[in-house]
């Protein structure tokens, strides 16, 4: 038996991701949709897989050159922009007309067990069907008491729908011959090149020529990706993290962009923290934002309805203070808030020294040009630079605003100086002392945050799992080309179960 994957379309509703790749190459939970199907077909023992490519077809060709676990043939639909998937299937007629095959649309992430069940079923003519489910945009089927599908269409009403088609179709040799006879009629005689394959199926069902049955599947077996909402839901459904979440023993949770933005709490954040408390799971809220003290963070969180102690807050300034105490630093010039200055002064560090050992850069919401000028003069004469963290922007309800990473770029341009040390995320020192305290291994740890270059890199640096929330700095399209994908992607922290 052969398989055919229809993957010629543009996928315009997933732009800008699909500006550079076809929809079938968009990643779900870290791997391309196409990989789900190729792997599933290979495990099901399918002898040859035919891919009908069109838009950005070279991307598919390059990907398939690296595959050694199945035999892939690629057919080009050069008319992809003016035709639909029936025409794509028509292009494979010499390979499969009158022969048994499985047909699938290339925008469906699928569980391999479902495909194996479909391929190995004794019934030869089947449509994978989520029985009892309904979705306005998906293909639905109707079914009669004679065990035959009688119609397939997106317009079937909820009352009449037997279930959703998962866009996986299994044809016997005789059914294949009937299907291609109808497709040839539509394309060669009626000259209709922009139709769905399901139009041919619908004609055959309604005229009682083609006999097919539903093959029952569940919602866990498949997901069709049409838009960004679908993509995020599919990321969640197929994430490996869902299989290991119950073994996690501690959570480190970013604040800015994850728990709140500005003075607005993110929906579900309070309930998530309460669930951790109820289940007795240790957690720490952490921030690279060095403009506030721990006490101020506790007060802010209390005002948002989240009660916790200072010991449950980890700041980038913790590592800075530990370092300066260890190095016996007494005199610095601080570019930072009065709150950060008070924290340093409380441990005996002069923050406005005329001859500083270091220039210290924090997130300074009280910045003046005088501070910038003085710091630059110190740096230009060779004073070393320390930074509390490296976040490029800070999320606010109005949008992102410059953070320390932007200031570091300014100092590098103005003084050719880079920091000798940056504290906070993604440095492992941010959390290592907590892991030692609780005697935990990296596999026990979950880090939740909204930034790839700090939160996710911190997780990678210590070997922990990472959950990306899309409520802050990072958008779903920015994740697409990551070499290492988050273990889970959710719209916000309220979508995480513990």
N, C-alpha and C positions, 0 to 999 in steps of 0.2 A: 504493500500500500504506500501511496505517496501523500504528501501534504502540500497545500498551497497557502501561502501567506500573502494577502493583498496589502501592500505597503507603499503605494504610489502617491498617496495624498499629501497635501501641504501641511495640514494641522495648524491653520491660521489662528485658532483660538488659544494656542499655546505659545504664541509669539510674546516676547522675543526669543524664547528658547529655540523655537523652530525656525528662526532666521538662518541658522547655520546647520541644522540637522533635520531629517524627517521625523515625524511623530513617533515612528516605531523605535527610534534611537533615543528618545527621551527616557531618562532614568526613573525608575520606580524603586524606592528603597535601595538605591545605590547601583542598580543594574538596568540596562536598556530593556524596554518592553520586548523587543525582538528576542533578547536572550531568554526571557521567560518561555517564549513559544518554542524556540529552537531546542532548548534544553528539555522541555516537556515532550516534544516530538521524538527526540533522540531516545529518551528513557522509555517511551512507548514502543520503540522498535520500528519506527517509520524509516523506510529504506532511503527515500529521497525527499528533500524539502525544496520546493520551488518558491522563490520570492519574486513577486511582481513589484519592481521598484520604479520610481519616477522622480519625484522631487528630491533633490540632493542625493541621488542614487549612489554617487561615489562614496558617500559616507557608509552606506550599507555594504558596498563592495569591499572597502578597506576592512571593515569589521569582520566580514565573513572570511576573508583571506586568513585570518588568525584562528579560525575555528577548525578543530581537528576531530571533533566528536560526532560529526554528521556530514552527509553529502548534500551540499547546497548548490542549486542552480539559480541564477538570477536572470530574469527576463525584464527587459526595459520597456516601460510604457512612456514613450517620448511625448505622448499627447495627454499627460496626466492633468494638465491645467484645464482642459476642455472636455475630459471624459470622467466617468465614475468607475466604481469598482467592478461593475459588470464587464466593462471593456477590458479592464486589467485581467479578469479571469478568462475572457475570450482569447487573450494573447497566449494563454497556456494550453489551448485546445489540442495541439499536436501531442502534448505530453499526457493529458489526462482524459480527453474525450473518450467515453466508453470504458474507462478504467476506474477501479475503486480509489477514492481519495478522501482526505479530510481537508475542509476549507476553513480558513480563519481570517478575520480582519486583523491587521497588524497593530491595532491600538488597544489590544486587550492583554493585560497582565493576567497570568493564569497559573494555577497550581498544577504541578506535574501529575498529581494523582488523578485529577479530573480528566486530563487528556488521555492518560493510560486507560482509565475506565471506559472512555468513549471508544478508543481504538480497539480495545479487547472485547467489547460487548459482542454477544452473538447476533444482535440486531445490526443489520448492515446499513440502514437508512435512518439517521437520527439527527436531531437538533438539540444541542446542549441547552437545557432550559431550567431557569430558576423558577420552579413552579410556585404559583401563588403571589409572586412579586409583580410590582408595576412601577414603571417610570415613563414619564411623558416622552422623553427623547429616545428611548430605546425601542428596538424591535420587539413586538409582542406576537404571540401566537394564539390561535384558537384550536380547540381539540374536541373531537366528537366521541360518542360512545363506541364507535367502531375502532378505537385506538389509532386514529389517523389525525394528523394536523390538517386543518381545513383552511387556514389563512395565516399570513404573516405580514405585519405592517406596523409602522409607528403610530398609526391613527386608530388602532383598535382600542375600544373603550375599556375602562377599568372593569365594568360589569361583564364584558365578554372575554377578557384576556385570561388565558390559562396560565400564563407566566411570561417571563422575559427570555428572549433569545440571547445567548452569550456570544453569538457570532462565531460559533464553532459548529460545522456541519459535516456529517459523515455520509458519503454516498457510495452505494454499490456500483458495480459496472453498469447495470441496466439503468439505474437512476442517473448516473453520470451522463449516459447517452441521451436520456430524456431532457436533462437540464441543458446540455449543449445544443440540442436541437432547438429549444426555445430561445436560447441566447443568440444563436445564429439568425433566427428569424427576426429578433428585435434589432440586432446590429446590422445584418447584411441586407435585409429586406425593408424593415421599417426605418432604418438609418438613425436609430436612437442610440447615441453613443454615451449619453450622460445619465444613465440609469443605474440604480442599485441592483445588485445580483438578486436581492429579495423580490424585485418586480417579476423576474422570471419564475422564481419559486412560487410567488403568489398566484400567477396565472395557472401553474401546474396544479397547485392545491385546489384552487376554486373550480377547476375543470375535472377534478378527481383523477387526474392522470398519474400524479406522483404520490406515492404512499410513504410518509415518513412519520416517525414517532418522536415524542420528547424524551430526552435522556436527562433525568432529574439530577440537578446539581444544587449546591448551596451558595449563599452569598460569599462564603469564604473561599470559594474556588476560582473566582474571576473578578475582574474589574475593568470596565471600559473607560478609557481616558479621553475625554473630549476637550476639557478646559482645566484651568488651574485648580478649581474646587475639586474636580475629579482627581487630579494629580495628587493633591494633598491627602485626600481620603485614601487613595491607593498606596501612597507612601506609608500611611499608618497601618493599613490592612496587611501589607506584606513585610513589615519591619520585623527583623529577627528579635528585636528587643522585647516584643510582646511575649516571646517564649521564655524569657529569663527574668522578667520584671519582679517576680515573687521572690527571687533570691537576693535582691538588692538590700543592703543593710544601712546605707547612709546616702543622703542627698546634699549636694552643694548647689545652691540656687542663686543665680545672678539676680541683682535687684533692678537696676535701670534697664527698662525695656522688657523685663520678664515678670517682675512683681508689680511694677508701676511705671508710668511715664509721666514725668513732672510730678504733679500732685494728684494724678488720677490713677487709682488702682486698676489693674487689668482684670477683666471679668474672670472669675474662677480662682483667682490667686488666693484669696482668703480661705476659701473652702479647701483648696489643695493643701495649704499649710495646716489647717485643722485636721485634715485626713491623716497627715503625717503624725501629728500629735496623738490622734485617736489610736493609730496603729502602733504607736511606740517606736517609730522609725526616727533615729537621730537626723537632724538637718542643720545646715548653716546657711545663712544668707550672706552673700558676699558681693563686694563692689570694688571696682578700681577707682571709683570716684573719690578723690581725696579732699573734696571741698568741705566735708562734714566729719564730725567726730562720731564715734560709736554711739554715744549718748544721744546725739542729734538724730541718728538713723533710727534708734529705738523709739524716740519720741515721734518721728514722722510715721513710722509703721504703726504705732499705737493710734495715731490720728486716722489711719486708713483701716483700722479695725483688726490689725494683726499684733498680738501681744507676744513679746519674747524678751529675753535678757541680752545684755551687751555681749555676754560670752557666746551667743549664737550668731554674732555678726563678725565677719572677717573683712578687713579693708586692706587695700594696697599699702596703706601707711604702716601696717603692722611690720611688714618686711623691711621697710625703710628705717623705722625706729630701731628694730633689732640689729640691723646692719651698722648703723651709726653708733649704737652703744657698744657693739662688739669691737668696732674700729676705734673707739674712744674719740669720736668726732665731737668737737665742742663748738665750732664756729662755721656757720653756713650763711649764704644769702638765699632767701626763700622767695620764689615766685609762686605764691599760693595764697589761700584764704587765711583770714585771721584764725579760723577754727583749726586749720592745719598748723599754723604757727603756735597756737596754744598747746597742741599735742606735743610738738617738739620741745617747746620751752618747759613743759612740765617734767621732762626728763633731763633738763640741764643743758639744752642746746640753744645757743644764741642764733637767732634767725636773721639778723640784720648786721652781720659782721662786716667791718671795713676790709678785712683781709681774710676772706672765707677759705675754708678747706675745700668746700664744694658749693656749686650753685645747685639748689634743689628745686625741681620743677614739679608742681602739683597742679591739679585741675583748679584754675584760678578764676572764679566768677567775680573777683574784685580786681581784675587785671587793670594796670595803668601803663601808659607808655614809659613812665619813669622806671617802673620795675623792669620792663623789657630792656631799656637802655643800660641800666646798671648791670643787669645780668650779662648782656652782650659784652660790655667792657671787661667784666671779670673773665668771661670765657675767652675773649680775644687775647688776654694776657696769660692764658694757660691753666686757669682754674678748671677743675674737672666737673662734669655734669652728672647729676643723679635725677632720675624721673620716677615718680610713684607708679606710673603705668604707661601704656602705649595706645590707648583707645583713640582712634582718629576723630570720631564724633561722639556726641552725647545725645541720645534720643530725647525729644521733648514733644509735647502735644502739637506744637506748630511745625515740627520737623527737626532733622538733625542739626546740631550746632557744633562749632569747633571744640575739640577736646585736646588732651595733651599731645596726641600723635600729630595733630596739626601744628602745635606749638614747637614740637621737636623739629619738624620740617623747617619752620621759620628760623630757629636757631642754627640749624645746619647750613641753611642758605646764607645767613648773616655772619656766621662765625666759623664755619667749617668744623663745627664741633658735634660729636655724637655722644650720647650718654655712655658712661663707663658701666652703668648698671641700671636696669629697669626692673622695678618690683611689681607686685600684683600679677594678675593673669597675663600671660600664660605660664608664668614661672611655677614649677612644681612646689616651690617653697610656700606658695599661697595656702596649700592644704596639707602638706606632708606631715606637719606636726599634729594635725587632727587625726590623720590615719594612724599614726604611731600611738596616740592617746587611746584610740578605740581598738587598736590591734587588728586593723582591717587590711585586706588585700585589694589591689585595683579592681578585681572582678566584682567586689562588693559595692563599688562606688558608682553613683550616677551624678553627672554634672548637667545642669539645665541652664541654658542661656540663649541670648539672641545674637551673639557675635561668633563668626567663624574663626577669626584670627586671634581671639583671646580665649573665649569659653571652649570652643572645640579643640583648639590647640592645647589648652591646659589638660583637657580630657585625654588627648593623645599622648601628651608628655608623661602622664602618670599611668596610662593604660586603662582608663575608666571608660564607661559608656557615656555617650553624649546625646542629650535631647535638645534639638534646636526648636525654639519658639519663633514664630514669624511675626510676633507682636512688636518687635523692636527694630534693630538696624538692618537685619538681613531679609531679603526677599527670596522667594522660592527659586527664581531664575538664577540668582547668584550661587546657589548650591549646586546647580546642574553639573558644572565641570570640575567639582572637587574630586581629587584623586581618592580621598577617603571620605565617605559619606557619613553624615550623622546616623546614629543608631535608630533614631526616631525623629520625625519632623511633625510638628503640630502647629495649628494656628495660634494657640496661646496655651498658657500653663493650665487653664481650666479643662483642657482636653486630655490631660494625663491622668491615668488611673494608678493608684498605688494599693 
